[in-house]
Amino acid sequence: MDDGMQWLAGTILSAVISSVITVGFLSALVTRLQIRIDHQNNGIKRVYAPGEHSRTLKKQLAEARAIQLLALSGYGFTHAYRRILTDCVARGGTVEYLLAQPGTAYMKDAAEIEGRGADSISEEVGETLKLLEAIRRDAAEKAGKQKAEPGRVLVRYFHTEMREQLILCTDQSGRRTAWLSLLIPPLPALECNMIEYRDAEDCVDYYEAVKRRSEPCPVAVPGRMHGKD
């Protein structure tokens, strides 16, 4: 093959490769745009890989006047964000939990699916209640030093078979955002992918539906933590 033919063949091959790369790039770009559009249509702001959500979620929690959690035990969340929860209550905010009823067959099944002891998650609920009582106490002390009225810590038990952890944040303007963990046992909720919703309306409706079917939780300090709202 002479030099002219080699040059022509090389030019054609380069053009073909360039076209394939361009088509692949455009296809990937269109796919990403379509996913973004679909997310926006579904009210989804972003899907976070495990661990990537923490900074954004922490900021929203720190600015919230109300924090609501729907979870099996809520222990990991409470332990991770104890200081923020305390600050929220100290400045007059509300922390409200809907936790799964301990000791039920459902809780035992959930624990076994996660490869843990049958009563492990139920026991975690007890540890969460201890943490929440400490948060309430610390918040009251902090508010007292500032001659302010502390907010409330409310806890209720639900009985529906809900696995994914749902977090609702209400900021000072009343705007609400929602975070939903895509739970894949045996990973804890905070180590799973999380969805941040731009439009929290559906999540709020679901939370309220579960709350209507929940009941106040009996705790060590009756009348000071359990919710009647």
N, C-alpha and C positions, 0 to 999 in steps of 0.2 A: 504494500500500500504506500503510495507516494505521500509526500508531506501535505499536499493539498487535501487529500482524502482523510488523512489522520486528523488534520485540523478541523475538517467538517464533522467527522465522527465525534471528536471531542466536544465540539460546540453543541451538537445535538444531544449528547449524553449529559452535558452540563445543564442544558435547558430542561431536559426531562427531570433530572434530579432537583433542580430549582423549583420546577412546577410541583413536584411531589411534596417538597418541603413547604412550599407556599400553601398548597391545598391543605396539608396537614395542620399548618399553623392556623389558617383561617377556620378550619373545621373545629379545632380546639377552642379558638376564640369565640366562635358562634355558640359552641356548647356551653362555655363559661358564662356568656351573656344570657343564654337561655335559662341556665340554672339561676343566675342572679334575678332575672325577670320572674321566674317561677317563685323564688323565695319572696320577692317583694309582693307578688300576688297573694301569697300565703301568709303575709304579715311577718315573715322571717327576716331578721336583720343579718344574722350571721350564724354559721355552724362552727363551733370551736372544737379543735382536737383536744385530747386530754391535757389539762394543765394550762392551755392557752387562754382560758377564759378568766383566770383569777384576777388579773389586774383590772379588767373592765368591770367585772362583778363586784370586786372590792370597792371600787369607786362609787358605783350605784348604791351599794349598801351603806357606805359612809355618808351619803347625802340623803338617805331616805328618812322620812318621818313615820313610815310604817313598813315593816318587814313581815311577810307572811310565808310560811313554809309548810308544804304538804310532803310528808316523807314517812318511811317506815319507822325509823327511830330518830333521825335527825342528829345523831350524835356527832358524826364527822363534821357536819356543817357548823354545829354549835361550838364545837371545840376549836375549829379553824377561825371562826369569826366572833369569838367571845367578846373581845374588846369592842368591836364595832357594835355588836348587839347591846352591850352595856351603855355605850355612848348614846345610842338611839333612845333607849329608855330614860337615860339621865336627862336628856333635853326635852322630855315630854312625849316622846314617840311611843309607838305600839309595836310590840313583837308578838306575833300570833302563830302558834303551831297547831297543825292538824297531824297527829301521829296515829299510827296503826294501833289498834287495841292489843295490848300484850297478852300472851298466853293463849292465843287462838290457834286453831289448826292452820290457818293461813300463814301466821307468823312462823310457825314451826316449819311449814313447807318452804317458805322463803329462805329460812336459815339453812335448810338442808340443800336447797338448790345452790346456795353460795358455798357449800362444802363446810359448813360450820355446825356447831352443836345446836340441837333443836331449840333450845331456849336462849340462844345467844343474842338474837335481835331483840327479843322481849326484855332481856336484861339491860341491853343498851338503852332502851326507853327509860328505864329507871335512872341510868347514869345521865341521860339528857335532862330529866326533871331536876336532878341535883344541880347540874350546871345552870339551868334556867333560874332556879331559886337563888343561886349565887349571883347570877347576873342581876336579878331583881334587887337583891340586897345591896350589891355594889353600886347599882344605879341610884338607889334611894340615898345612899350615903353621899355620892357625888353630887346629886341634885341638892341635898341638904346644905352642903358647903357653899353652894351658889344661891341659897335661899330660893330655890325653884321647886316646882312640883314635878315629881317623876312621872313617867308614863306607865304603861301597863305591860305585863307579861301574861299572855293568855294561852292556855293549852286545852285542846280537846282531842278526843279519840274518834277515829273513823273506822268503819267496818267494811268499806268497799275494797275490792282486790286491785289496789293501785300499786304499781311498782316504781314508776319513774318519779324522781324527785322534782317538785315544782317550787320555784322561788318567785315571789311577787315583791316588787319594790315600788313604793309610792313616794315620789319626791315632794319637796316643799310646795310645788305648784299644783300637786294632785295628779300629775302624770304618772302612769303606771307602766312598768316594764316587766317582762316575764322571762324566766330561764327554766328550761326543761332538760333534765339529764336523760340521755339515752342509755338506760341502765343495761349492762351486759354482765351478769354474775360470772365470776365471784368478785369483780371489781367494785369498789365502793363508788357511790354516785359522783363524788368530786373528781374521780379519776377516769370518768367516762366522757364521751363526746357530749357537748351541751349546745342547745339551741337558744339563741337570744332572739326574742320576738320584738319586732318594732311595734306591732299592734297586739296588745295583751288582752284584748276583749274576750276571746274564746277561752284563754287560760283562766281569766278572772271568773267567767261563767262556770267553768268546771270546778274551780276551787270553791265557789259559793254553793254549788250543787252538793259537793261532798260535805261542806260545813253544815248544810241544812240537815244532813243525815247523821251528823256527829253528836257527841254528848260530852259534857264537861268531864274533865279527868280528875279523879280524886287524888290529891297530893298531900304531902306532909304538912303543909300550911293551908288548911281549908279556907276558902274565901279570899285568898290573897293572890292566887295564881290562876285558878281555873276560870275558863271564860263562860260568860252567860250571854254574850252578844251573838 
